[in-house]
Amino acid sequence: MAMREIRTTGDPVLRTVCDPITVIDDRVRTLVADLVETVDYEGRAGLAANQIGVSLRAFSWNIDGDIGYILNPEIVENSDELQELGDEGCLSVPGLWYPCERPAYAKAVGTDLEGNEVVIEGEEIWARLINHEVDHLAGKLYLDRLSKDARRAAMRELRASLEA
């Protein structure tokens, strides 16, 4: 297990569609251990594998002390109802928080290291987490989901922070 460095905006791995995990081997076990250790830090809610440089479909979470992981997650349900517009941030886009529209409820299904089904679901922060992390695995950042005006402001702020 190791605390891994978080890849940030501009790293091409963040824009790569992650491959499904087809074989559970030592590499995948190490990945899961690293995801869990790296997310187990104050202020971190979720972490996708590509955020630590591994282009495989897995993510970990840390919500109110509930720490876990899921392999090959697929969103099987998103409510039509949206949650109140809330600011969203990302470890790969440090320091930026912008209002991002997300479903009020989400449910994802995947597996654990033993091949057992894992179901994660919930409202508000859980729905935001599930959609945010599955977006990462599809090579998307929350910035891609912002309104036109918010995205323009975020990109301006991001460019300014990179120039500083």
BELVENNOR-V856522 format. One record per residue. N is the residue number from 1. RES is the residue in one small letter. SS is DSSP state (H for helix, E for strand, C for the rest). PHI is phi in whole degrees, -180 to 180 (* if undefined). OMEGA is omega in degrees with one decimal (none if undefined). Layout:
BEGIN
[[N,RES,SS,PHI,OMEGA] [N,RES,SS,PHI,OMEGA]]
END
This chain:
BEGIN
[[1,m,C,*,179.3] [2,a,C,-154,171.0] [3,m,C,-74,-174.5] [4,r,C,-102,176.1] [5,e,C,-70,179.3] [6,i,C,-88,175.8] [7,r,C,-76,-176.8] [8,t,C,-118,-177.3] [9,t,C,-45,-177.6] [10,g,C,105,176.9] [11,d,C,-76,-175.9] [12,p,H,-61,-179.6] [13,v,H,-63,-179.9] [14,l,H,-72,-179.9] [15,r,H,-105,-179.2] [16,t,C,-97,174.0] [17,v,C,-71,-175.8] [18,c,C,-76,179.3] [19,d,E,-81,174.4] [20,p,C,-66,175.9] [21,i,C,-88,-176.2] [22,t,C,-107,-179.3] [23,v,C,-134,175.2] [24,i,C,-90,-179.2] [25,d,C,-129,-178.5] [26,d,H,-62,178.3] [27,r,H,-62,-179.8] [28,v,H,-70,177.5] [29,r,H,-61,177.7] [30,t,H,-65,177.3] [31,l,H,-57,-179.3] [32,v,H,-61,178.7] [33,a,H,-59,179.7] [34,d,H,-68,177.1] [35,l,H,-60,-178.4] [36,v,H,-67,179.7] [37,e,H,-67,-176.4] [38,t,H,-72,178.7] [39,v,H,-81,-177.7] [40,d,C,-81,-176.5] [41,y,C,-150,-176.4] [42,e,C,-54,177.9] [43,g,C,89,179.5] [44,r,C,-107,-178.9] [45,a,C,-104,-177.5] [46,g,E,-154,-177.9] [47,l,E,-154,177.6] [48,a,E,-91,-176.7] [49,a,H,-57,-178.4] [50,n,H,-69,176.0] [51,q,H,-71,173.7] [52,i,H,-114,171.1] [53,g,C,89,-178.8] [54,v,C,-115,-174.7] [55,s,C,-89,176.7] [56,l,E,-126,-176.2] [57,r,C,-79,176.8] [58,a,E,-156,170.3] [59,f,E,-149,177.8] [60,s,E,-120,178.8] [61,w,E,-142,177.6] [62,n,E,-148,-179.0] [63,i,E,-115,178.5] [64,d,C,51,178.3] [65,g,C,82,175.0] [66,d,E,-87,-178.0] [67,i,E,-110,179.3] [68,g,E,-162,-179.7] [69,y,E,-152,177.1] [70,i,E,-147,176.6] [71,l,E,-105,178.4] [72,n,E,49,-179.5] [73,p,E,-68,173.4] [74,e,E,-131,175.9] [75,i,E,-75,-179.9] [76,v,E,-106,178.2] [77,e,E,-158,170.3] [78,n,E,-132,178.5] [79,s,C,-71,172.7] [80,d,C,-72,178.3] [81,e,C,-69,179.2] [82,l,E,-100,175.1] [83,q,C,-79,177.9] [84,e,C,-55,-177.3] [85,l,C,-56,-177.6] [86,g,E,-128,176.9] [87,d,E,-68,179.2] [88,e,E,-126,176.5] [89,g,E,-130,-177.9] [90,c,E,-155,177.8] [91,l,C,-61,-179.4] [92,s,C,-86,175.9] [93,v,E,-131,-170.4] [94,p,E,-60,173.7] [95,g,E,85,-179.2] [96,l,E,-103,176.9] [97,w,E,-133,-178.3] [98,y,E,-139,179.7] [99,p,E,-67,-177.6] [100,c,E,-131,-178.8] [101,e,C,-77,179.3] [102,r,C,-140,176.0] [103,p,E,-62,178.6] [104,a,C,-72,-178.0] [105,y,E,-139,175.7] [106,a,E,-145,177.5] [107,k,E,-140,177.4] [108,a,E,-127,179.0] [109,v,E,-126,176.9] [110,g,E,-160,-179.8] [111,t,E,-136,172.1] [112,d,C,-106,-177.5] [113,l,C,-66,179.1] [114,e,C,-94,-179.4] [115,g,C,87,177.5] [116,n,C,-76,179.1] [117,e,E,-66,174.7] [118,v,E,-119,176.3] [119,v,E,-120,171.9] [120,i,E,-123,-178.1] [121,e,E,-156,175.8] [122,g,E,164,-179.2] [123,e,E,-106,174.1] [124,e,C,50,-173.8] [125,i,H,-61,178.6] [126,w,H,-67,178.5] [127,a,H,-65,178.5] [128,r,H,-64,179.8] [129,l,H,-59,-177.0] [130,i,H,-58,-178.6] [131,n,H,-67,179.7] [132,h,H,-62,-175.9] [133,e,H,-72,177.4] [134,v,H,-67,172.7] [135,d,H,-58,177.9] [136,h,H,-54,-176.9] [137,l,H,-67,176.1] [138,a,C,-96,178.7] [139,g,C,80,-178.8] [140,k,C,-115,173.9] [141,l,C,-110,-179.9] [142,y,H,-60,177.9] [143,l,H,-58,179.8] [144,d,H,-67,-176.1] [145,r,H,-98,-176.9] [146,l,C,-74,173.0] [147,s,C,-61,-178.0] [148,k,H,-54,-177.5] [149,d,H,-68,179.4] [150,a,H,-66,178.9] [151,r,H,-64,178.8] [152,r,H,-60,179.5] [153,a,H,-64,-180.0] [154,a,H,-63,-179.4] [155,m,H,-66,176.4] [156,r,H,-63,180.0] [157,e,H,-65,179.0] [158,l,H,-63,178.1] [159,r,H,-60,179.8] [160,a,H,-63,-179.1] [161,s,H,-70,178.5] [162,l,H,-74,179.9] [163,e,H,-80,-176.3] [164,a,C,-72,none]]
END
